[in-house]
Amino acid sequence: MSKDDYFNQLMALEPDNYTEAFFSGRAGVDILLKAEIDWEMQLHAIKCVLKRNKEFDDDLKQDLQSEKNKLDDYKGNNIENLADSHQHSIYVSYYHDLARSMSFVSMVVPFIESILQRCFKTLGSMYDKSKLAPPSHVRWLAKNPNHKWDCSYKIKSNGSSDKGFAKGTKQIFEAIDLAPPENFLNLLSALVEYRNLMFHQGFEWDKKTGERFFGLLKSNKWERHFIVGSSSGNKVFLINDNAIDEVIEMIETLLDSLAEFARQQPWELTSAE
């Protein structure tokens, strides 16, 4: 049975049976995604890549420590060559760490964006088709109707749209009375900003960009998520392991929250075709 056939079969059940069969665990997320993407397998794949990258990084760090131990114990005349070789290894490890950070944000940020975008737009479509009204909020005053449920935009009180994924997401959470995971929105802002800069400027940013991002770390309390280094006199930024673990945990909590939110919605809304 295909995923689409399974979803259609569930939709054909009576409301009580539908609720029991479909809204168990995180399966409720699928009602908001219309079974269009396999979020579970995507998350599994992301975790596998992160695990592989971490294992490689651990092996590299272990090799560096072994080199250092040999260098410390060496008593011969080849000390300068060994020191140069060890310094080169540190240099290689440094750029691997940058690549690992970029790999992380290039996977998790689009994953989060796709989950939230599709869930919110599906919810908006459900309200339109069911003729039910969402809770009163300034979001629904949007001059551009396509922006009402698009979390890429925050809607101002005059109905105009202000571009920004993190602030748009925060506003929709407020509009539908759904509490995001603790610190999720602040960390999401950091990830989106970091992802955009890494994509456009690579690993090593110009001085002005680095100083601006460093200022954001301070003002938004993002410092604990990043390691700050330097290259050619300019600041470079790495996402630390604690932040990576925290983001994955937040994604898990987000999926739980969306599933619970779906379970709480009236049948008239979630069954709207």
BELCOR-V531820 format. One record per pair of residues at least 12 apart in sequence whose C-alpha atoms are under 10 Angstrom apart, sorted by sequence separation. I is the first residue (numbers start at 1). J is the second residue. D is the distance in whole Angstrom. If there is no record, write none. Layout:
# BELCOR-V531820
i:j:d
I:J:D
I:J:D
This chain:
# BELCOR-V531820
i:j:d
10:22:7
70:82:9
71:83:7
142:154:9
143:155:9
147:159:10
151:163:9
152:164:5
153:165:6
154:166:9
155:167:10
197:209:8
214:226:10
225:237:10
226:238:5
227:239:6
228:240:10
27:40:10
142:155:6
143:156:10
147:160:9
148:161:9
151:164:8
152:165:4
153:166:9
154:167:6
155:168:8
197:210:9
225:238:8
226:239:5
227:240:6
26:40:9
68:82:9
71:85:10
139:153:10
141:155:8
142:156:8
145:159:10
147:161:7
151:165:6
152:166:8
153:167:7
154:168:4
170:184:10
214:228:8
225:239:6
226:240:5
227:241:10
7:22:9
67:82:8
68:83:9
71:86:8
139:154:8
140:155:8
141:156:8
142:157:9
143:158:8
144:159:8
147:162:10
150:165:9
151:166:8
152:167:8
153:168:5
154:169:8
170:185:7
224:239:9
225:240:6
226:241:9
67:83:9
70:86:10
138:154:10
139:155:5
141:157:7
142:158:8
143:159:5
144:160:8
147:163:10
151:167:8
152:168:5
153:169:8
154:170:8
155:171:8
169:185:8
170:186:10
197:213:9
223:239:10
224:240:8
225:241:8
226:242:9
138:155:7
139:156:8
140:157:10
141:158:8
142:159:4
143:160:6
144:161:8
151:168:4
152:169:7
154:171:6
155:172:10
225:242:7
226:243:8
67:85:9
68:86:7
137:155:10
138:156:7
139:157:8
141:159:5
142:160:6
143:161:8
150:168:8
151:169:5
153:171:9
154:172:8
166:184:10
167:185:8
210:228:10
224:242:9
225:243:5
67:86:6
68:87:10
138:157:6
140:159:8
141:160:9
142:161:7
149:168:9
150:169:8
151:170:8
153:172:9
166:185:6
167:186:10
169:188:10
194:213:8
224:243:8
225:244:8
11:31:9
66:86:10
67:87:10
137:157:10
138:158:9
139:159:8
148:168:10
149:169:9
151:171:8
166:186:8
193:213:8
210:230:10
65:86:10
138:159:8
139:160:10
147:168:10
151:172:7
166:187:9
167:188:10
214:235:8
222:243:10
225:246:9
64:86:7
67:89:9
139:161:9
150:172:9
151:173:9
166:188:6
167:189:8
213:235:9
214:236:9
7:30:9
63:86:10
64:87:9
149:172:7
165:188:9
166:189:5
190:213:9
193:216:9
211:234:8
213:236:10
214:237:9
7:31:9
124:148:8
125:149:9
148:172:9
165:189:8
166:190:9
210:234:7
211:235:7
213:237:9
64:89:7
121:146:9
124:149:6
164:189:9
166:191:10
207:232:10
209:234:9
210:235:5
211:236:10
8:34:10
63:89:9
64:90:7
121:147:10
123:149:8
124:150:9
166:192:8
190:216:8
204:230:9
205:231:9
206:232:10
207:233:8
208:234:9
209:235:9
210:236:7
7:34:8
8:35:10
121:148:9
122:149:9
165:192:8
166:193:10
190:217:8
204:231:7
206:233:10
207:234:5
208:235:10
209:236:10
210:237:8
7:35:7
61:89:10
120:148:9
121:149:5
164:192:10
203:231:10
204:232:9
206:234:7
207:235:7
6:35:9
60:89:9
61:90:9
64:93:9
120:149:6
121:150:7
139:168:9
205:234:7
206:235:8
207:236:10
4:34:9
60:90:9
119:149:9
120:150:7
121:151:9
190:220:8
204:234:8
205:235:7
206:236:9
4:35:7
118:149:9
119:150:10
120:151:8
189:220:9
190:221:9
191:222:10
204:235:8
205:236:7
3:35:7
4:36:8
60:92:9
61:93:8
117:149:8
118:150:9
139:171:8
190:222:7
204:236:6
205:237:9
3:36:9
60:93:7
117:150:6
118:151:10
138:171:9
139:172:7
187:220:9
189:222:9
190:223:10
203:236:7
204:237:9
3:37:10
116:150:9
117:151:6
137:171:9
186:220:8
187:221:9
191:225:10
203:237:8
3:38:9
116:151:8
117:152:8
137:172:9
139:174:10
140:175:9
186:221:9
187:222:7
190:225:9
203:238:9
57:93:8
60:96:9
116:152:10
139:175:7
186:222:8
190:226:10
137:174:9
138:175:8
113:151:9
137:175:6
187:225:8
57:96:8
113:152:9
135:174:10
136:175:7
137:176:9
198:237:10
56:96:10
57:97:8
135:175:7
136:176:9
134:175:8
135:176:6
134:176:7
135:177:8
53:96:10
54:97:10
57:100:9
134:177:10
194:237:9
53:97:10
194:238:10
194:239:9
53:99:10
54:100:8
53:100:7
53:101:10
117:165:10
191:239:9
120:169:9
50:100:8
53:103:9
53:104:9
113:165:8
117:169:9
120:172:8
50:103:9
113:166:10
116:169:8
120:173:9
123:176:10
49:103:9
50:104:7
49:104:9
113:169:9
116:172:10
120:176:10
187:243:9
191:247:9
46:103:10
47:104:10
50:107:10
46:104:8
49:107:9
187:246:9
188:247:9
47:107:10
187:247:8
46:107:7
47:108:10
45:107:10
46:108:8
184:246:9
188:250:10
183:246:10
184:247:8
187:250:10
43:107:9
183:247:10
42:107:9
43:108:9
46:111:9
42:108:10
184:250:7
183:250:9
184:251:9
43:111:8
181:249:10
182:250:8
42:111:8
181:250:6
184:253:10
180:250:9
181:251:9
184:254:9
181:252:9
182:253:9
39:111:8
181:253:6
182:254:10
39:112:10
180:253:9
181:254:6
180:254:7
181:255:10
39:114:9
113:188:10
179:254:9
181:256:10
39:115:8
112:188:9
181:257:8
37:114:9
180:257:7
37:115:9
179:257:8
180:258:9
109:188:8
113:192:10
178:257:8
179:258:10
178:258:8
33:114:10
37:118:9
33:115:8
36:118:9
109:191:7
110:192:9
178:260:10
179:261:10
32:115:9
33:116:9
108:191:9
109:192:7
178:261:7
32:116:9
33:117:9
34:118:9
108:192:10
177:261:9
33:118:6
34:119:9
106:191:10
109:194:10
110:195:10
176:261:10
29:115:9
32:118:7
33:119:5
105:191:7
106:192:10
109:195:8
32:119:5
33:120:9
104:191:10
105:192:8
108:195:10
109:196:10
31:119:8
32:120:8
33:121:9
34:122:8
106:194:10
107:195:10
30:119:9
32:121:9
33:122:7
105:194:8
106:195:7
29:119:8
32:122:6
33:123:9
105:195:6
106:196:9
31:122:9
32:123:6
104:195:9
105:196:9
31:123:9
32:124:10
102:194:9
103:195:10
106:198:9
101:194:10
102:195:7
105:198:9
106:199:8
32:126:9
101:195:9
105:199:10
102:197:10
103:198:10
102:198:7
101:198:9
102:199:8
99:198:10
98:198:10
102:202:8
102:203:8
101:203:9
99:202:9
98:202:9
99:203:7
98:203:6
97:203:10
98:204:9
95:203:8
95:204:10
101:226:10
105:239:9
94:229:9
104:239:9
101:237:9
102:238:9
108:244:10
115:251:10
132:268:8
133:269:10
101:238:6
102:239:9
130:267:10
131:268:9
132:269:7
98:236:9
100:238:9
101:239:6
109:247:10
116:254:10
130:268:7
131:269:9
98:237:8
99:238:9
100:239:9
101:240:8
105:244:9
108:247:8
112:251:7
115:254:10
116:255:10
119:258:8
123:262:9
129:268:10
130:269:6
97:237:10
98:238:6
101:241:10
104:244:8
108:248:8
111:251:9
115:255:9
129:269:8
130:270:9
132:272:10
97:238:7
98:239:8
127:268:9
128:269:9
129:270:10
130:271:8
131:272:9
97:239:9
112:254:9
116:258:9
126:268:9
127:269:6
129:271:10
130:272:5
97:240:9
101:244:9
108:251:9
112:255:10
115:258:10
119:262:10
126:269:6
127:270:9
129:272:6
130:273:8
94:238:10
125:269:10
126:270:7
128:272:9
129:273:7
126:271:8
127:272:8
128:273:10
123:269:8
126:272:6
123:270:8
125:272:9
126:273:7
122:270:10
125:273:9
123:272:10
54:241:9
50:244:9
50:245:10
47:248:8
46:248:9
43:248:9
43:251:9
43:252:9
40:255:10
39:255:9
29:254:10
26:252:10
29:255:7
32:258:8
28:255:9
29:256:8
31:258:10
32:259:8
27:255:9
28:256:9
29:257:9
30:258:10
31:259:9
26:255:7
27:256:9
28:257:10
29:258:6
30:259:8
32:261:10
25:255:10
26:256:6
28:258:7
29:259:5
32:262:7
25:256:8
26:257:9
27:258:10
28:259:4
29:260:8
31:262:7
26:258:8
27:259:7
28:260:7
29:261:9
30:262:9
31:263:9
26:259:5
27:260:10
28:261:8
29:262:7
25:259:7
26:260:8
28:262:6
29:263:9
24:259:8
25:260:8
27:262:9
28:263:6
23:259:7
24:260:9
26:262:10
27:263:10
28:264:10
23:260:8
26:263:10
25:263:10
32:270:8
23:262:8
24:263:9
31:270:7
23:263:6
31:271:9
22:263:9
23:264:10
20:263:10
19:263:8
19:267:9
18:267:10
16:267:10
15:267:7
15:268:10
15:271:9
11:270:10
12:271:10
11:271:8
11:273:10
